[in-house]
């Protein structure tokens, strides 16, 4: 089991992609810090269902900077380390530029920036110091193809995911000499609570057919890529942004 003895902090692990990642890493021996914000029962169910262990749950509102700053220290205090950090939690809120009032526009930007970019930056800062002290680790950031193709109805989402990509590459260069490897994944549509209203709504067929596979990704497909990146075999990929979008958006 490649991750035996490792502690993995996964944000937004009570549902969707985060839950699938938690299961994938636990099956390879990692002990999981299941982060959640509002879904305590779901987080507890994930913890109980994970292979191996012991695992623990941790609540933190990532829109609150002090809560983000306290999350890593809480995991280290109770589980002993953070060897793998997966910044998965994120929010997506519609705010088209021409139909959104100024207050909503401003509030949405600040909230999205805090959860999608500032919190991962803080968690990475704190976790990196723990990892360097222990001889290495992995930071894996869940980005989006929206960082490249644009999000006209949710520009804060696209902008923060682009920032997350840049953060990943900057940290990869800074931390590689210390044995800490940093990656970003850029999925397209995924069958999650966030995606299903779109994927199975009025325009669902069109959204699914953005991929020549004719479907969205399953969370487990994203999790398998994260599992590889969390393993020692992926070191020379540090700094990479991996497109996991079913050929729905191709870039060169």
C-alpha positions in Angstrom: 0.0 0.0 0.0 1.9 3.0 -1.3 0.4 5.6 1.1 0.7 3.5 4.2 1.3 5.8 7.2 0.6 9.0 5.3 -2.0 11.5 6.5 -4.1 13.1 3.8 -6.1 16.3 4.4 -8.8 16.6 1.8 -11.0 19.7 1.8 -14.6 19.3 0.8 -14.4 15.5 1.5 -18.0 14.9 2.5 -19.3 14.7 -1.0 -18.6 14.4 -4.7 -15.0 14.5 -5.9 -13.6 14.9 -2.3 -15.4 11.8 -1.1 -14.1 9.7 -4.0 -10.6 11.0 -3.4 -10.8 10.1 0.3 -11.9 6.5 -0.5 -9.1 6.1 -3.2 -6.4 7.3 -0.8 -7.7 5.3 2.1 -7.6 2.1 0.1 -3.9 2.7 -0.4 -3.3 3.0 3.3 -3.6 6.7 3.9 -5.2 8.1 7.0 -7.8 10.6 6.0 -8.6 14.0 7.5 -12.1 14.5 6.2 -12.8 18.2 6.0 -16.3 19.5 5.7 -18.2 22.8 6.3 -21.9 22.2 6.5 -22.6 18.5 6.0 -21.5 16.9 9.3 -23.6 13.7 8.9 -22.2 13.2 5.4 -18.7 13.7 6.6 -19.2 11.2 9.4 -20.6 8.7 7.0 -17.5 9.1 4.8 -15.2 8.6 7.8 -17.0 5.5 8.9 -17.0 3.9 5.4 -13.3 4.5 4.6 -11.0 1.5 4.5 -8.2 1.3 7.1 -7.7 4.2 9.5 -8.1 5.7 12.0 -9.6 8.6 10.1 -11.1 11.8 11.5 -13.4 14.6 10.5 -12.7 18.3 10.8 -15.1 21.2 10.3 -13.9 24.5 8.9 -15.6 27.4 7.0 -13.0 28.1 4.4 -14.5 31.5 3.7 -13.3 32.4 7.2 -9.5 33.0 7.0 -9.0 32.2 10.7 -10.8 28.8 10.2 -8.6 28.0 7.3 -5.5 28.9 9.3 -6.6 26.6 12.1 -7.4 23.6 10.0 -3.8 22.3 9.3 -2.8 22.8 12.9 -5.8 20.8 14.1 -5.0 17.9 11.8 -1.3 17.9 12.9 -2.3 18.1 16.5 -4.7 15.2 16.4 -3.3 13.0 13.6 0.4 13.8 13.8 1.2 15.2 10.3 -0.1 16.4 7.0 1.8 14.4 4.2 -0.8 15.0 1.5 -3.0 18.1 1.0 -5.8 18.0 -1.5 -7.4 21.4 -2.0 -10.7 20.2 -3.4 -13.3 22.5 -1.8 -14.7 25.2 -4.0 -17.8 27.2 -4.8 -19.4 28.2 -8.1 -21.9 31.1 -8.1 -23.5 32.6 -11.1 -23.0 36.4 -11.5 -23.2 37.5 -15.2 -21.5 40.9 -15.6 -24.5 42.6 -17.3 -27.3 41.3 -15.1 -25.8 41.3 -11.6 -26.0 44.3 -9.3 -22.8 45.8 -7.9 -23.2 44.6 -4.4 -23.9 41.0 -5.5 -21.0 41.2 -7.9 -18.6 42.4 -5.3 -19.7 40.0 -2.6 -19.5 37.0 -5.0 -16.0 37.9 -6.0 -14.8 38.2 -2.4 -16.5 35.0 -1.3 -15.2 33.0 -4.3 -11.7 34.4 -3.9 -11.6 33.4 -0.2 -12.8 29.8 -0.7 -11.3 29.0 -4.1 -7.9 30.7 -3.9 -7.0 32.4 -0.6 -7.9 29.3 1.5 -5.8 26.9 -0.7 -2.9 29.3 -0.5 -3.1 29.4 3.3 -3.5 25.7 3.7 -0.6 25.1 1.2 1.6 27.6 3.1 1.0 25.8 6.4 1.1 22.3 5.1 4.3 22.9 3.1 6.2 23.8 6.3 5.0 20.6 7.9 6.0 18.6 4.9 9.4 20.1 4.6 10.1 19.4 8.2 9.2 15.7 7.7 11.2 15.3 4.5 8.5 15.8 1.8 4.9 15.6 0.7 2.4 16.3 -2.0 -0.1 19.2 -2.6 -2.8 18.6 -5.2 -5.1 21.4 -6.2 -8.4 20.7 -7.9 -8.8 23.4 -10.6 -11.1 23.5 -13.6 -11.0 23.7 -17.4 -12.9 27.0 -16.8 -9.5 28.5 -15.9 -8.6 28.2 -19.6 -11.8 28.5 -21.6 -13.5 31.2 -19.5 -16.7 31.2 -17.4 -18.8 34.0 -18.8 -21.6 33.6 -16.2 -19.3 32.9 -13.3 -16.1 34.9 -13.9 -14.9 34.8 -10.3 -14.9 31.0 -10.6 -12.8 31.0 -13.7 -10.4 33.6 -12.4 -9.8 31.9 -9.1 -9.2 28.6 -10.8 -6.7 30.3 -13.1 -5.1 31.7 -10.0 -5.0 28.3 -8.4 -3.1 27.0 -11.4 -0.5 29.7 -11.1 -0.2 29.2 -7.4 0.4 25.5 -8.1 3.2 26.2 -10.5 4.9 28.8 -8.3 4.8 26.5 -5.3 6.1 23.6 -7.4 9.2 25.5 -8.3 9.7 26.8 -4.7 9.2 23.4 -3.0 10.7 20.8 -5.3 14.2 21.1 -3.8 12.6 20.2 -0.4 10.8 17.1 -1.7 7.3 18.6 -1.8 5.6 18.2 -5.1 2.7 20.3 -6.3 0.1 19.6 -9.0 -3.2 20.9 -10.3 -6.0 18.9 -12.0 -8.4 20.7 -14.4 -11.6 18.6 -14.7 -14.5 19.4 -17.0 -18.1 18.4 -16.0 -18.2 15.8 -13.2 -21.3 14.0 -11.8 -21.4 15.8 -8.5 -24.0 17.7 -6.5 -22.6 20.9 -8.1 -22.8 19.5 -11.6 -26.0 17.5 -11.7 -28.5 20.3 -11.9 -26.8 21.4 -15.2 -25.9 17.9 -16.5 -29.5 16.6 -16.1 -31.4 19.9 -16.6 -32.8 21.4 -19.8 -29.4 21.7 -21.5 -27.9 18.5 -20.0 -27.4 16.7 -23.2 -25.5 19.6 -24.7 -23.3 19.8 -21.6 -22.6 16.1 -21.6 -21.8 16.1 -25.4 -19.1 18.7 -24.9 -17.0 15.6 -24.5 -16.7 13.2 -27.4 -17.3 10.5 -24.8 -20.9 11.8 -24.5 -20.8 12.0 -20.8 -19.4 13.7 -17.7 -16.7 12.2 -15.6 -17.4 10.1 -12.6 -15.8 11.4 -9.3 -13.8 8.1 -9.1 -12.1 9.0 -12.4 -10.8 12.2 -10.9 -9.8 10.3 -7.8 -7.7 7.8 -9.6 -5.6 10.6 -11.1 -5.2 12.2 -7.6 -4.1 8.8 -6.3 -1.3 8.6 -8.8 -0.2 12.2 -8.1 -0.1 11.5 -4.3 2.2 8.5 -4.9 6.0 8.7 -5.0 5.9 7.7 -8.7 4.6 11.2 -9.8 7.5 13.4 -8.6 8.7 14.4 -12.1 5.2 15.7 -12.9 5.5 18.4 -10.3 4.3 21.7 -11.6 1.9 20.1 -14.1 -1.7 21.1 -14.7 -3.4 17.9 -15.9 -6.5 18.2 -18.0 -9.1 15.6 -17.0 -12.0 16.7 -19.1 -12.7 13.9 -21.6 -11.4 16.0 -24.5 -14.1 18.6 -24.0 -11.6 21.4 -24.0 -8.2 20.9 -25.7 -5.3 23.3 -25.3 -1.7 23.4 -26.6 
